[in-house]
């Protein structure tokens, strides 16, 4: 199994845990709050608990990467 496939499996498992049985269409605000919390915890873990470095990583890497993934999804026929 390739690393890309493993990453996709991890991402789907994380999304399932974040959604946790809630309806993401009607309860999107609470789902997004949980996602924000999860992203913050992961960034802090990756940056050794340094909140300044975590914020920099968010602004310099994570936002751009998410935008690129959303664009790729849209280019493959995903909802626009």
C-alpha angles and dihedrals in degrees: 000000000000124000090247091057091046090050091051091050090049092048093050091048090050092049091050090051092047093048090043098182095315120129103251091204098053099027098037095130094059091042090052092048088055090047091051090051092049093049091049092050092049092047091050091048092051092047096047094251093304104140094194092055090044091053091048091051090051093051099038102039119005100053093049092046093051091048090052092049091050090050091050090050091050092048090056092057100274119150111287 
